[in-house]
Amino acid sequence: MATSEELHKRRVEAVARGVGSTIPAYVDRAGGGTITDVDGREWIDFAAGIAVTNVGNSAPRVVEAVRAQVERFTHTCFMVAPYESYVAVCEQLNALTPGGFEKRSALFNSGAEAVENAVKIARHATGRPAVVVFDHAYHGRTNLTMALTAKNMPYKHRFGPFAGEVYRVPMSYPLRDGGLDGATAAARSIEMIEKQVGAENVAALLIEPIQGEGGFVVPAEGFLPALREWATAAGVVFVADEIQTGFCRTGDWFACEHEGVEPDLITLAKGIAGGLPLAAVTGRAELMDAVHVGGLGGTYGGNPIACAAALASIETMRELDLAAAARRIGAVMGERLRAIAAGDPRVAEVRGRGAMLAVEIVVPGTLTPDPAATASISAACHAAGLLTLTCGTYGNVLRFLPPLVISDDELGRGLDILAAAFG
């Protein structure tokens, strides 16, 4: 087997430079809460493939389901010759997602594709053009989703012009907006929408219940319900982007459930299928069914292998009660992170929910972001065998997304490495 050094030399000659990687090691196998590289080095995994392997890598039920499906057939295209597993995944999503109303689902390949289709559905159903998004948002890398995303580098820089009729308003960011309560922060955003866009022009209000790439920003209590109430009154489709927060990650099946918010449409991906590419839009039947036949779809959307993996992943989440596991992980991690923060003035805030936690790093005594210190701490983790990720509009947030099946020992060892990296 080639070494990581040998593989990297091959990569330089074969892979486009614009595709980056967090660590210089190349993976041989992974499972539970660890990754092992081709040189035999073990990494404790606090990334989960960016919140994808919630059920763990190569989860037994997923492996079994995928193997059985591969032996039967690998692809027909649901739009050409349909199959049961696509229907079964949609049934599960309709039942699992928030809201007691009648729902429909459609399956796609990636989170960005799900977001694009949610916008298509909202525009088609309402006959309106505008889409409202928020500061620090991340919704993808396609042309439309780059327009929806707030951060320029590396996601948008020199890739424009972008799709139009996208409007951005302030997010509730308690650390950086003076601690505005949720209702006040929502009123500020709503006033901007009404004055600068006009509610009658807005097809969709699109928001991450907890922001992902933007810095794991948790809005103040009451912010999401106030926006939901306004959207209903204004005839605006409320779209929850739960691509990173969904499937037990935050201690509920979906982050909206924390405040009882029922979105009109919800976009899903990442943790849905145990590592296989699958995404979905689920929502109110009258919205989803408003689109004409043939208006939604794609060659690979709802591929049978990915659908088999999704059904097995959902079964695993139920059987192992991974929402409860996320809450336990969050309790353990939160205690250790707060202890680190108490002894390090660079930590401005510990935030998150369940197994989706982060620390924001600043120049001590200020709220000035310190991306260099953040990168240095993360690099120290990598050198000691802990896989961590950074994020945030300012590049100054360390985020933690362990697989929800990580063992207590693995979690503890990872947190020890993290504490040592802070020095």
Contacts in CASP RR format, 6 or more apart in sequence:
PFRMAT RR
TARGET T0000
AUTHOR 0000-0000-0000
METHOD contacts of the structure
MODEL  1
MATSEELHKRRVEAVARGVGSTIPAYVDRAGGGTITDVDGREWIDFAAGI
AVTNVGNSAPRVVEAVRAQVERFTHTCFMVAPYESYVAVCEQLNALTPGG
FEKRSALFNSGAEAVENAVKIARHATGRPAVVVFDHAYHGRTNLTMALTA
KNMPYKHRFGPFAGEVYRVPMSYPLRDGGLDGATAAARSIEMIEKQVGAE
NVAALLIEPIQGEGGFVVPAEGFLPALREWATAAGVVFVADEIQTGFCRT
GDWFACEHEGVEPDLITLAKGIAGGLPLAAVTGRAELMDAVHVGGLGGTY
GGNPIACAAALASIETMRELDLAAAARRIGAVMGERLRAIAAGDPRVAEV
RGRGAMLAVEIVVPGTLTPDPAATASISAACHAAGLLTLTCGTYGNVLRF
LPPLVISDDELGRGLDILAAAFG
1 28 0 8 1.000
1 38 0 8 1.000
2 10 0 8 1.000
2 26 0 8 1.000
2 38 0 8 1.000
3 38 0 8 1.000
3 39 0 8 1.000
4 24 0 8 1.000
4 25 0 8 1.000
4 26 0 8 1.000
4 37 0 8 1.000
4 38 0 8 1.000
4 39 0 8 1.000
7 26 0 8 1.000
7 38 0 8 1.000
8 24 0 8 1.000
8 26 0 8 1.000
22 47 0 8 1.000
22 382 0 8 1.000
22 387 0 8 1.000
22 389 0 8 1.000
23 43 0 8 1.000
23 382 0 8 1.000
23 387 0 8 1.000
25 37 0 8 1.000
25 38 0 8 1.000
25 39 0 8 1.000
25 41 0 8 1.000
25 43 0 8 1.000
26 37 0 8 1.000
26 38 0 8 1.000
27 35 0 8 1.000
27 36 0 8 1.000
27 37 0 8 1.000
27 38 0 8 1.000
28 36 0 8 1.000
28 37 0 8 1.000
28 38 0 8 1.000
28 40 0 8 1.000
29 35 0 8 1.000
29 36 0 8 1.000
29 57 0 8 1.000
29 58 0 8 1.000
30 36 0 8 1.000
30 45 0 8 1.000
30 53 0 8 1.000
30 57 0 8 1.000
30 58 0 8 1.000
31 56 0 8 1.000
31 57 0 8 1.000
31 58 0 8 1.000
31 403 0 8 1.000
32 45 0 8 1.000
32 56 0 8 1.000
32 57 0 8 1.000
32 403 0 8 1.000
32 405 0 8 1.000
32 406 0 8 1.000
32 407 0 8 1.000
32 410 0 8 1.000
33 44 0 8 1.000
33 45 0 8 1.000
33 56 0 8 1.000
33 57 0 8 1.000
33 402 0 8 1.000
33 403 0 8 1.000
33 405 0 8 1.000
33 406 0 8 1.000
33 407 0 8 1.000
33 410 0 8 1.000
34 42 0 8 1.000
34 43 0 8 1.000
34 44 0 8 1.000
34 45 0 8 1.000
34 410 0 8 1.000
35 42 0 8 1.000
35 43 0 8 1.000
35 45 0 8 1.000
35 57 0 8 1.000
35 387 0 8 1.000
36 42 0 8 1.000
36 43 0 8 1.000
37 43 0 8 1.000
41 385 0 8 1.000
42 385 0 8 1.000
43 385 0 8 1.000
43 386 0 8 1.000
43 387 0 8 1.000
44 385 0 8 1.000
44 386 0 8 1.000
44 387 0 8 1.000
44 410 0 8 1.000
44 413 0 8 1.000
44 414 0 8 1.000
44 417 0 8 1.000
45 53 0 8 1.000
45 387 0 8 1.000
45 402 0 8 1.000
45 403 0 8 1.000
45 406 0 8 1.000
46 381 0 8 1.000
46 386 0 8 1.000
46 387 0 8 1.000
46 388 0 8 1.000
46 389 0 8 1.000
46 400 0 8 1.000
46 401 0 8 1.000
46 402 0 8 1.000
46 414 0 8 1.000
46 418 0 8 1.000
47 387 0 8 1.000
47 388 0 8 1.000
47 389 0 8 1.000
47 401 0 8 1.000
47 402 0 8 1.000
48 54 0 8 1.000
48 56 0 8 1.000
48 401 0 8 1.000
48 402 0 8 1.000
48 403 0 8 1.000
49 401 0 8 1.000
50 244 0 8 1.000
50 270 0 8 1.000
50 389 0 8 1.000
50 401 0 8 1.000
51 244 0 8 1.000
51 245 0 8 1.000
51 246 0 8 1.000
51 249 0 8 1.000
51 270 0 8 1.000
51 271 0 8 1.000
51 356 0 8 1.000
51 401 0 8 1.000
52 270 0 8 1.000
52 271 0 8 1.000
52 274 0 8 1.000
52 275 0 8 1.000
53 59 0 8 1.000
53 271 0 8 1.000
53 274 0 8 1.000
53 275 0 8 1.000
53 403 0 8 1.000
54 247 0 8 1.000
54 248 0 8 1.000
54 249 0 8 1.000
54 270 0 8 1.000
54 271 0 8 1.000
54 274 0 8 1.000
54 313 0 8 1.000
54 317 0 8 1.000
54 322 0 8 1.000
54 403 0 8 1.000
54 404 0 8 1.000
55 61 0 8 1.000
55 62 0 8 1.000
55 271 0 8 1.000
55 274 0 8 1.000
55 313 0 8 1.000
55 316 0 8 1.000
55 317 0 8 1.000
55 320 0 8 1.000
55 322 0 8 1.000
55 403 0 8 1.000
55 404 0 8 1.000
55 405 0 8 1.000
56 274 0 8 1.000
56 403 0 8 1.000
56 404 0 8 1.000
56 405 0 8 1.000
57 275 0 8 1.000
57 403 0 8 1.000
59 274 0 8 1.000
59 312 0 8 1.000
59 313 0 8 1.000
59 316 0 8 1.000
59 405 0 8 1.000
61 312 0 8 1.000
61 313 0 8 1.000
61 315 0 8 1.000
61 316 0 8 1.000
62 273 0 8 1.000
62 274 0 8 1.000
62 275 0 8 1.000
62 276 0 8 1.000
62 309 0 8 1.000
62 312 0 8 1.000
62 313 0 8 1.000
62 316 0 8 1.000
64 312 0 8 1.000
65 308 0 8 1.000
65 309 0 8 1.000
65 311 0 8 1.000
65 312 0 8 1.000
66 276 0 8 1.000
66 305 0 8 1.000
66 308 0 8 1.000
66 309 0 8 1.000
66 312 0 8 1.000
68 308 0 8 1.000
69 85 0 8 1.000
69 304 0 8 1.000
69 305 0 8 1.000
69 307 0 8 1.000
69 308 0 8 1.000
70 305 0 8 1.000
72 304 0 8 1.000
73 83 0 8 1.000
73 304 0 8 1.000
74 303 0 8 1.000
74 304 0 8 1.000
74 305 0 8 1.000
75 300 0 8 1.000
75 303 0 8 1.000
75 304 0 8 1.000
75 305 0 8 1.000
76 82 0 8 1.000
76 83 0 8 1.000
76 304 0 8 1.000
77 298 0 8 1.000
77 299 0 8 1.000
77 300 0 8 1.000
78 86 0 8 1.000
78 107 0 8 1.000
78 297 0 8 1.000
78 301 0 8 1.000
78 302 0 8 1.000
79 294 0 8 1.000
79 297 0 8 1.000
79 298 0 8 1.000
79 299 0 8 1.000
83 304 0 8 1.000
83 307 0 8 1.000
85 304 0 8 1.000
85 307 0 8 1.000
85 308 0 8 1.000
85 311 0 8 1.000
86 107 0 8 1.000
86 302 0 8 1.000
86 304 0 8 1.000
86 307 0 8 1.000
88 307 0 8 1.000
88 311 0 8 1.000
89 105 0 8 1.000
89 107 0 8 1.000
89 278 0 8 1.000
89 280 0 8 1.000
89 302 0 8 1.000
89 307 0 8 1.000
89 310 0 8 1.000
89 311 0 8 1.000
90 104 0 8 1.000
90 105 0 8 1.000
90 106 0 8 1.000
90 107 0 8 1.000
90 280 0 8 1.000
90 282 0 8 1.000
92 310 0 8 1.000
92 311 0 8 1.000
92 314 0 8 1.000
93 103 0 8 1.000
93 105 0 8 1.000
93 268 0 8 1.000
93 280 0 8 1.000
93 282 0 8 1.000
94 103 0 8 1.000
94 104 0 8 1.000
94 105 0 8 1.000
94 282 0 8 1.000
94 283 0 8 1.000
96 253 0 8 1.000
96 254 0 8 1.000
96 314 0 8 1.000
97 103 0 8 1.000
97 253 0 8 1.000
97 254 0 8 1.000
97 266 0 8 1.000
97 268 0 8 1.000
97 282 0 8 1.000
97 283 0 8 1.000
98 254 0 8 1.000
98 256 0 8 1.000
98 257 0 8 1.000
98 260 0 8 1.000
98 261 0 8 1.000
98 262 0 8 1.000
98 263 0 8 1.000
98 266 0 8 1.000
99 262 0 8 1.000
100 262 0 8 1.000
101 262 0 8 1.000
101 284 0 8 1.000
101 285 0 8 1.000
102 284 0 8 1.000
102 285 0 8 1.000
103 282 0 8 1.000
103 283 0 8 1.000
103 284 0 8 1.000
103 285 0 8 1.000
103 288 0 8 1.000
104 282 0 8 1.000
104 283 0 8 1.000
104 285 0 8 1.000
104 288 0 8 1.000
104 289 0 8 1.000
105 280 0 8 1.000
105 281 0 8 1.000
105 282 0 8 1.000
105 283 0 8 1.000
105 288 0 8 1.000
106 117 0 8 1.000
106 280 0 8 1.000
106 281 0 8 1.000
106 288 0 8 1.000
106 296 0 8 1.000
106 297 0 8 1.000
107 278 0 8 1.000
107 279 0 8 1.000
107 280 0 8 1.000
107 301 0 8 1.000
107 302 0 8 1.000
107 307 0 8 1.000
108 114 0 8 1.000
108 117 0 8 1.000
108 278 0 8 1.000
108 279 0 8 1.000
108 280 0 8 1.000
108 281 0 8 1.000
108 297 0 8 1.000
108 298 0 8 1.000
108 301 0 8 1.000
108 302 0 8 1.000
109 277 0 8 1.000
109 278 0 8 1.000
109 279 0 8 1.000
109 298 0 8 1.000
109 300 0 8 1.000
109 301 0 8 1.000
109 302 0 8 1.000
109 303 0 8 1.000
110 269 0 8 1.000
110 277 0 8 1.000
110 279 0 8 1.000
111 140 0 8 1.000
111 243 0 8 1.000
111 267 0 8 1.000
111 268 0 8 1.000
111 269 0 8 1.000
111 270 0 8 1.000
111 279 0 8 1.000
112 139 0 8 1.000
112 140 0 8 1.000
112 141 0 8 1.000
112 142 0 8 1.000
112 145 0 8 1.000
113 142 0 8 1.000
113 279 0 8 1.000
114 243 0 8 1.000
114 267 0 8 1.000
114 268 0 8 1.000
114 269 0 8 1.000
114 279 0 8 1.000
114 280 0 8 1.000
114 281 0 8 1.000
115 139 0 8 1.000
115 140 0 8 1.000
115 144 0 8 1.000
115 145 0 8 1.000
115 148 0 8 1.000
115 206 0 8 1.000
115 241 0 8 1.000
115 243 0 8 1.000
115 267 0 8 1.000
116 142 0 8 1.000
116 144 0 8 1.000
116 145 0 8 1.000
117 281 0 8 1.000
117 296 0 8 1.000
117 297 0 8 1.000
118 204 0 8 1.000
118 206 0 8 1.000
118 239 0 8 1.000
118 265 0 8 1.000
118 267 0 8 1.000
118 281 0 8 1.000
119 131 0 8 1.000
119 144 0 8 1.000
119 148 0 8 1.000
119 203 0 8 1.000
119 204 0 8 1.000
119 206 0 8 1.000
119 239 0 8 1.000
120 291 0 8 1.000
120 295 0 8 1.000
120 296 0 8 1.000
121 237 0 8 1.000
121 265 0 8 1.000
121 281 0 8 1.000
121 287 0 8 1.000
121 288 0 8 1.000
121 290 0 8 1.000
121 291 0 8 1.000
121 296 0 8 1.000
122 128 0 8 1.000
122 131 0 8 1.000
122 203 0 8 1.000
122 204 0 8 1.000
122 237 0 8 1.000
122 239 0 8 1.000
122 264 0 8 1.000
122 265 0 8 1.000
122 287 0 8 1.000
123 129 0 8 1.000
123 131 0 8 1.000
123 203 0 8 1.000
123 204 0 8 1.000
124 290 0 8 1.000
124 291 0 8 1.000
125 203 0 8 1.000
125 237 0 8 1.000
125 286 0 8 1.000
125 287 0 8 1.000
125 290 0 8 1.000
125 291 0 8 1.000
126 203 0 8 1.000
126 204 0 8 1.000
126 235 0 8 1.000
126 236 0 8 1.000
126 237 0 8 1.000
127 203 0 8 1.000
128 200 0 8 1.000
128 201 0 8 1.000
128 202 0 8 1.000
128 203 0 8 1.000
129 165 0 8 1.000
129 201 0 8 1.000
129 203 0 8 1.000
130 165 0 8 1.000
130 166 0 8 1.000
130 167 0 8 1.000
130 197 0 8 1.000
130 198 0 8 1.000
130 201 0 8 1.000
130 202 0 8 1.000
130 203 0 8 1.000
131 148 0 8 1.000
131 165 0 8 1.000
131 166 0 8 1.000
131 167 0 8 1.000
131 202 0 8 1.000
131 203 0 8 1.000
131 204 0 8 1.000
131 205 0 8 1.000
131 206 0 8 1.000
132 167 0 8 1.000
132 168 0 8 1.000
132 169 0 8 1.000
132 193 0 8 1.000
132 197 0 8 1.000
132 202 0 8 1.000
132 204 0 8 1.000
132 205 0 8 1.000
132 206 0 8 1.000
132 236 0 8 1.000
133 139 0 8 1.000
133 148 0 8 1.000
133 150 0 8 1.000
133 166 0 8 1.000
133 167 0 8 1.000
133 168 0 8 1.000
133 169 0 8 1.000
133 206 0 8 1.000
133 207 0 8 1.000
134 150 0 8 1.000
134 168 0 8 1.000
134 169 0 8 1.000
134 170 0 8 1.000
134 171 0 8 1.000
134 189 0 8 1.000
134 207 0 8 1.000
134 208 0 8 1.000
134 211 0 8 1.000
135 150 0 8 1.000
135 168 0 8 1.000
135 169 0 8 1.000
135 170 0 8 1.000
135 171 0 8 1.000
135 173 0 8 1.000
135 393 0 8 1.000
136 150 0 8 1.000
136 151 0 8 1.000
136 171 0 8 1.000
136 173 0 8 1.000
136 211 0 8 1.000
136 214 0 8 1.000
136 215 0 8 1.000
136 217 0 8 1.000
136 392 0 8 1.000
136 393 0 8 1.000
137 148 0 8 1.000
137 149 0 8 1.000
137 150 0 8 1.000
137 168 0 8 1.000
137 171 0 8 1.000
137 206 0 8 1.000
137 207 0 8 1.000
137 208 0 8 1.000
137 211 0 8 1.000
137 214 0 8 1.000
138 149 0 8 1.000
138 150 0 8 1.000
138 151 0 8 1.000
138 155 0 8 1.000
138 208 0 8 1.000
138 211 0 8 1.000
138 212 0 8 1.000
138 213 0 8 1.000
138 214 0 8 1.000
139 145 0 8 1.000
139 148 0 8 1.000
139 149 0 8 1.000
139 206 0 8 1.000
139 208 0 8 1.000
139 241 0 8 1.000
140 146 0 8 1.000
140 148 0 8 1.000
140 149 0 8 1.000
140 155 0 8 1.000
141 149 0 8 1.000
141 155 0 8 1.000
143 159 0 8 1.000
143 160 0 8 1.000
143 162 0 8 1.000
143 163 0 8 1.000
144 162 0 8 1.000
144 163 0 8 1.000
144 166 0 8 1.000
146 155 0 8 1.000
146 156 0 8 1.000
146 159 0 8 1.000
146 160 0 8 1.000
146 162 0 8 1.000
147 162 0 8 1.000
147 163 0 8 1.000
147 164 0 8 1.000
147 166 0 8 1.000
148 166 0 8 1.000
148 206 0 8 1.000
149 155 0 8 1.000
149 156 0 8 1.000
149 213 0 8 1.000
150 168 0 8 1.000
150 214 0 8 1.000
150 393 0 8 1.000
151 213 0 8 1.000
151 214 0 8 1.000
151 392 0 8 1.000
151 393 0 8 1.000
155 213 0 8 1.000
156 162 0 8 1.000
167 193 0 8 1.000
167 196 0 8 1.000
167 197 0 8 1.000
169 188 0 8 1.000
169 189 0 8 1.000
169 192 0 8 1.000
169 193 0 8 1.000
170 177 0 8 1.000
170 185 0 8 1.000
170 188 0 8 1.000
170 189 0 8 1.000
170 192 0 8 1.000
171 185 0 8 1.000
171 189 0 8 1.000
171 211 0 8 1.000
171 217 0 8 1.000
171 219 0 8 1.000
172 180 0 8 1.000
172 182 0 8 1.000
172 185 0 8 1.000
172 186 0 8 1.000
172 217 0 8 1.000
172 219 0 8 1.000
172 220 0 8 1.000
172 223 0 8 1.000
173 217 0 8 1.000
173 219 0 8 1.000
174 180 0 8 1.000
174 218 0 8 1.000
174 219 0 8 1.000
174 220 0 8 1.000
175 348 0 8 1.000
175 349 0 8 1.000
175 351 0 8 1.000
175 360 0 8 1.000
175 367 0 8 1.000
176 367 0 8 1.000
177 185 0 8 1.000
179 220 0 8 1.000
180 188 0 8 1.000
180 220 0 8 1.000
181 220 0 8 1.000
181 221 0 8 1.000
181 222 0 8 1.000
182 219 0 8 1.000
182 220 0 8 1.000
182 221 0 8 1.000
182 222 0 8 1.000
182 223 0 8 1.000
182 226 0 8 1.000
183 222 0 8 1.000
183 223 0 8 1.000
183 226 0 8 1.000
185 219 0 8 1.000
185 220 0 8 1.000
185 223 0 8 1.000
186 222 0 8 1.000
186 223 0 8 1.000
186 226 0 8 1.000
186 227 0 8 1.000
186 230 0 8 1.000
187 226 0 8 1.000
189 227 0 8 1.000
190 226 0 8 1.000
190 227 0 8 1.000
190 230 0 8 1.000
193 199 0 8 1.000
193 202 0 8 1.000
193 205 0 8 1.000
199 234 0 8 1.000
199 235 0 8 1.000
199 236 0 8 1.000
200 234 0 8 1.000
202 234 0 8 1.000
202 236 0 8 1.000
203 236 0 8 1.000
203 237 0 8 1.000
204 236 0 8 1.000
204 237 0 8 1.000
204 238 0 8 1.000
204 239 0 8 1.000
204 265 0 8 1.000
205 227 0 8 1.000
205 231 0 8 1.000
205 236 0 8 1.000
205 237 0 8 1.000
205 238 0 8 1.000
205 239 0 8 1.000
206 239 0 8 1.000
206 241 0 8 1.000
207 224 0 8 1.000
207 227 0 8 1.000
207 238 0 8 1.000
207 239 0 8 1.000
207 240 0 8 1.000
207 241 0 8 1.000
208 240 0 8 1.000
208 241 0 8 1.000
208 242 0 8 1.000
208 243 0 8 1.000
208 244 0 8 1.000
208 245 0 8 1.000
209 219 0 8 1.000
209 224 0 8 1.000
209 240 0 8 1.000
209 241 0 8 1.000
209 242 0 8 1.000
209 245 0 8 1.000
209 254 0 8 1.000
209 255 0 8 1.000
209 256 0 8 1.000
209 258 0 8 1.000
209 261 0 8 1.000
210 216 0 8 1.000
210 217 0 8 1.000
210 218 0 8 1.000
210 219 0 8 1.000
210 244 0 8 1.000
210 245 0 8 1.000
210 250 0 8 1.000
210 255 0 8 1.000
210 352 0 8 1.000
210 353 0 8 1.000
210 356 0 8 1.000
211 217 0 8 1.000
212 244 0 8 1.000
212 245 0 8 1.000
212 391 0 8 1.000
212 399 0 8 1.000
213 391 0 8 1.000
213 392 0 8 1.000
214 391 0 8 1.000
214 392 0 8 1.000
214 393 0 8 1.000
214 397 0 8 1.000
215 358 0 8 1.000
215 360 0 8 1.000
215 391 0 8 1.000
215 392 0 8 1.000
215 393 0 8 1.000
215 397 0 8 1.000
215 399 0 8 1.000
216 351 0 8 1.000
216 352 0 8 1.000
216 356 0 8 1.000
216 357 0 8 1.000
216 358 0 8 1.000
216 391 0 8 1.000
216 392 0 8 1.000
216 397 0 8 1.000
216 399 0 8 1.000
217 351 0 8 1.000
218 351 0 8 1.000
218 352 0 8 1.000
218 353 0 8 1.000
221 259 0 8 1.000
222 259 0 8 1.000
224 256 0 8 1.000
224 259 0 8 1.000
224 261 0 8 1.000
225 259 0 8 1.000
225 260 0 8 1.000
225 261 0 8 1.000
227 238 0 8 1.000
228 238 0 8 1.000
228 261 0 8 1.000
228 262 0 8 1.000
228 263 0 8 1.000
230 236 0 8 1.000
231 237 0 8 1.000
231 238 0 8 1.000
231 264 0 8 1.000
232 238 0 8 1.000
237 264 0 8 1.000
237 265 0 8 1.000
237 287 0 8 1.000
238 261 0 8 1.000
238 263 0 8 1.000
238 264 0 8 1.000
238 265 0 8 1.000
239 263 0 8 1.000
239 264 0 8 1.000
239 265 0 8 1.000
239 266 0 8 1.000
239 267 0 8 1.000
240 254 0 8 1.000
240 255 0 8 1.000
240 256 0 8 1.000
240 261 0 8 1.000
240 263 0 8 1.000
240 265 0 8 1.000
240 266 0 8 1.000
240 267 0 8 1.000
241 267 0 8 1.000
242 254 0 8 1.000
242 255 0 8 1.000
242 256 0 8 1.000
242 266 0 8 1.000
242 267 0 8 1.000
242 268 0 8 1.000
243 267 0 8 1.000
243 268 0 8 1.000
243 269 0 8 1.000
243 270 0 8 1.000
243 279 0 8 1.000
244 270 0 8 1.000
244 356 0 8 1.000
245 254 0 8 1.000
245 255 0 8 1.000
245 356 0 8 1.000
246 253 0 8 1.000
246 254 0 8 1.000
246 255 0 8 1.000
246 268 0 8 1.000
246 270 0 8 1.000
246 271 0 8 1.000
247 253 0 8 1.000
247 254 0 8 1.000
247 268 0 8 1.000
247 270 0 8 1.000
247 271 0 8 1.000
247 272 0 8 1.000
247 313 0 8 1.000
247 314 0 8 1.000
247 317 0 8 1.000
247 322 0 8 1.000
248 317 0 8 1.000
248 322 0 8 1.000
248 323 0 8 1.000
248 325 0 8 1.000
248 326 0 8 1.000
248 404 0 8 1.000
249 255 0 8 1.000
249 271 0 8 1.000
249 326 0 8 1.000
249 354 0 8 1.000
249 355 0 8 1.000
249 356 0 8 1.000
249 401 0 8 1.000
249 404 0 8 1.000
250 258 0 8 1.000
250 326 0 8 1.000
250 352 0 8 1.000
250 353 0 8 1.000
250 354 0 8 1.000
250 355 0 8 1.000
250 356 0 8 1.000
251 323 0 8 1.000
251 324 0 8 1.000
251 326 0 8 1.000
251 327 0 8 1.000
251 353 0 8 1.000
251 354 0 8 1.000
251 355 0 8 1.000
252 258 0 8 1.000
252 323 0 8 1.000
253 317 0 8 1.000
253 323 0 8 1.000
254 266 0 8 1.000
255 353 0 8 1.000
256 262 0 8 1.000
256 263 0 8 1.000
256 266 0 8 1.000
258 353 0 8 1.000
263 283 0 8 1.000
264 283 0 8 1.000
264 284 0 8 1.000
264 287 0 8 1.000
265 281 0 8 1.000
265 282 0 8 1.000
265 283 0 8 1.000
265 284 0 8 1.000
265 287 0 8 1.000
265 288 0 8 1.000
266 281 0 8 1.000
266 282 0 8 1.000
266 283 0 8 1.000
267 279 0 8 1.000
267 280 0 8 1.000
267 281 0 8 1.000
268 279 0 8 1.000
268 280 0 8 1.000
268 281 0 8 1.000
268 282 0 8 1.000
269 278 0 8 1.000
269 279 0 8 1.000
269 280 0 8 1.000
271 313 0 8 1.000
272 278 0 8 1.000
272 279 0 8 1.000
272 280 0 8 1.000
272 310 0 8 1.000
272 313 0 8 1.000
273 306 0 8 1.000
273 307 0 8 1.000
273 309 0 8 1.000
273 310 0 8 1.000
273 313 0 8 1.000
274 309 0 8 1.000
274 310 0 8 1.000
274 312 0 8 1.000
274 313 0 8 1.000
275 309 0 8 1.000
276 303 0 8 1.000
276 305 0 8 1.000
276 306 0 8 1.000
276 309 0 8 1.000
276 310 0 8 1.000
277 300 0 8 1.000
277 303 0 8 1.000
277 306 0 8 1.000
278 301 0 8 1.000
278 302 0 8 1.000
278 303 0 8 1.000
278 306 0 8 1.000
278 307 0 8 1.000
278 309 0 8 1.000
278 310 0 8 1.000
279 301 0 8 1.000
281 288 0 8 1.000
282 288 0 8 1.000
316 322 0 8 1.000
317 323 0 8 1.000
317 404 0 8 1.000
320 404 0 8 1.000
320 405 0 8 1.000
322 404 0 8 1.000
322 405 0 8 1.000
325 355 0 8 1.000
325 404 0 8 1.000
325 405 0 8 1.000
326 354 0 8 1.000
326 355 0 8 1.000
326 356 0 8 1.000
326 404 0 8 1.000
327 354 0 8 1.000
329 354 0 8 1.000
329 355 0 8 1.000
329 402 0 8 1.000
329 404 0 8 1.000
329 406 0 8 1.000
329 411 0 8 1.000
330 353 0 8 1.000
330 354 0 8 1.000
330 355 0 8 1.000
330 357 0 8 1.000
332 408 0 8 1.000
332 411 0 8 1.000
332 412 0 8 1.000
332 415 0 8 1.000
333 355 0 8 1.000
333 357 0 8 1.000
333 400 0 8 1.000
333 402 0 8 1.000
333 411 0 8 1.000
333 415 0 8 1.000
334 350 0 8 1.000
334 357 0 8 1.000
336 412 0 8 1.000
336 415 0 8 1.000
336 418 0 8 1.000
336 419 0 8 1.000
337 350 0 8 1.000
337 357 0 8 1.000
337 359 0 8 1.000
337 400 0 8 1.000
338 350 0 8 1.000
339 419 0 8 1.000
340 347 0 8 1.000
340 359 0 8 1.000
340 418 0 8 1.000
340 419 0 8 1.000
340 422 0 8 1.000
341 347 0 8 1.000
341 349 0 8 1.000
341 350 0 8 1.000
341 359 0 8 1.000
344 422 0 8 1.000
344 423 0 8 1.000
345 364 0 8 1.000
345 365 0 8 1.000
346 361 0 8 1.000
346 362 0 8 1.000
346 363 0 8 1.000
346 364 0 8 1.000
346 370 0 8 1.000
346 373 0 8 1.000
346 422 0 8 1.000
347 359 0 8 1.000
347 360 0 8 1.000
347 361 0 8 1.000
347 362 0 8 1.000
348 360 0 8 1.000
348 361 0 8 1.000
348 362 0 8 1.000
348 367 0 8 1.000
349 359 0 8 1.000
349 360 0 8 1.000
350 357 0 8 1.000
350 358 0 8 1.000
350 359 0 8 1.000
351 357 0 8 1.000
351 358 0 8 1.000
351 359 0 8 1.000
351 360 0 8 1.000
352 358 0 8 1.000
355 400 0 8 1.000
355 401 0 8 1.000
355 402 0 8 1.000
355 404 0 8 1.000
356 399 0 8 1.000
356 400 0 8 1.000
356 401 0 8 1.000
357 399 0 8 1.000
357 400 0 8 1.000
358 391 0 8 1.000
358 397 0 8 1.000
358 398 0 8 1.000
358 399 0 8 1.000
358 400 0 8 1.000
359 397 0 8 1.000
359 398 0 8 1.000
360 369 0 8 1.000
360 396 0 8 1.000
360 397 0 8 1.000
361 369 0 8 1.000
361 370 0 8 1.000
361 371 0 8 1.000
361 373 0 8 1.000
361 374 0 8 1.000
361 377 0 8 1.000
361 396 0 8 1.000
361 397 0 8 1.000
361 398 0 8 1.000
362 368 0 8 1.000
362 369 0 8 1.000
362 370 0 8 1.000
362 396 0 8 1.000
363 369 0 8 1.000
363 370 0 8 1.000
369 394 0 8 1.000
369 395 0 8 1.000
369 396 0 8 1.000
370 396 0 8 1.000
371 390 0 8 1.000
371 394 0 8 1.000
371 395 0 8 1.000
371 396 0 8 1.000
373 396 0 8 1.000
374 390 0 8 1.000
374 395 0 8 1.000
374 396 0 8 1.000
374 397 0 8 1.000
374 398 0 8 1.000
375 390 0 8 1.000
377 398 0 8 1.000
377 421 0 8 1.000
377 422 0 8 1.000
378 388 0 8 1.000
378 389 0 8 1.000
378 390 0 8 1.000
378 398 0 8 1.000
378 421 0 8 1.000
380 420 0 8 1.000
380 421 0 8 1.000
381 387 0 8 1.000
381 388 0 8 1.000
381 417 0 8 1.000
381 418 0 8 1.000
381 421 0 8 1.000
382 388 0 8 1.000
384 417 0 8 1.000
384 420 0 8 1.000
384 421 0 8 1.000
385 417 0 8 1.000
386 414 0 8 1.000
386 417 0 8 1.000
386 418 0 8 1.000
386 421 0 8 1.000
388 398 0 8 1.000
388 399 0 8 1.000
388 400 0 8 1.000
388 418 0 8 1.000
389 398 0 8 1.000
389 399 0 8 1.000
389 400 0 8 1.000
389 401 0 8 1.000
390 396 0 8 1.000
390 397 0 8 1.000
390 398 0 8 1.000
390 399 0 8 1.000
391 397 0 8 1.000
391 399 0 8 1.000
402 410 0 8 1.000
402 411 0 8 1.000
END
